[in-house]
């Protein structure tokens, strides 16, 4: 799975979890750019991501999803690393 | 040894001078290890307390080594259950005093710093089990637990952050203005802790004692009664902010002078727009710990198994997480009430948010959140709710209720 494919799959997950078909993911987007992205939504999102990509996130990784310096690009990179995806 | 004391400050200045004169990271680690040991030794009042805290920390290191080789959640669960039970005995929790013989609860151990050690230990073990901590040594672990800058009252630092800084042990503040800013922050912290917060504490105590003697309230005018109640209602909030944020100013700036970057702990907490927001601004490192190591695993586990009921299951998770966080603050029942109220406050905020989404959609929520009037009203409401919960923080439930009852009685007497 390439990073472009991961981005496309991830966008489908975001649209389903946030119930918003207008969400279009860009690498530089952060949690602040998506309305309603709070602690509970982070977990809902990560449960859906874990199911979709068949991966597991550690507590420390979940804690850092919304941390300063993290964005959609770093999330895609993390998924790519866990799935062993190529660029 | 208290943090803003003259001994601490003189010791800190000496430590910084020697630290920067040492030629290598290894020597700096030795120096800081000695200081951590000395600080903990002189802070704890007796040999039993020192022994108990050392064994508590060593058990965490041993459990970490086991989990590093065998990352089984059953091992973690059994160890954590035992650790929490020992913690409750050492801290003499009222909740378990009825279950154990009196003589066990009358031990001479004064468990200063143990609450923070417990949360650091649990975080460390979860991260070791989930392979987020690739390496650790006995020295780095013990210095993490007995780090003098976070030993008494936090902030709760993550082991990954501390471990990296401990290994490199390179000065963080390289520019002269950064060093001066750190010393200035220590000065501001000392003023907050030693001059401003005692003023609010004394006022709070004086007015509080009036509300515990209802006869003295009857002769007051309406304005005097209300203003004195305002001091009781908001006074502890103001005292706590200056005292705790001042303490954090001192330890965060002091740690930065010797190559350790502690996490920030305050971000304008009394401008929070709901209780959930409050816990990302007040005692941030605790709020994040509760979110990451209590709420998240609980909610994730339930929402994974019962995804259709996830929107309902989130509420008991908030309540349980905040009751535990409340009890962590102290051994008496008032802390349970404090935590429960905060849990209920978060649930109410979430329900309100969901109601807006249900009625107006996410775009409606966005417009609602952007309204300046709504923001102002939300800040005022949250501040008053937090002030109300703080009535249960420094005193037992009966005393807090007596203050409210006597105020209500005095108001009724005037009608």
Interface residues (C-beta under 8 A of the other chain):
Chain A: X18 X19 X20 X35 X36 X38 X39 X40 X43 X44 X46 X47 X58 X59 X60 X61 X62 X63
Chain B: X126 X127 X130 X131 X132 X158 X160 X276 X288 X291 X292 X293 X295 X296 X297 X299 X300 X303 X304 X307 X310 X314 X350 X353 X357 X362 X363 X365 X366 X369
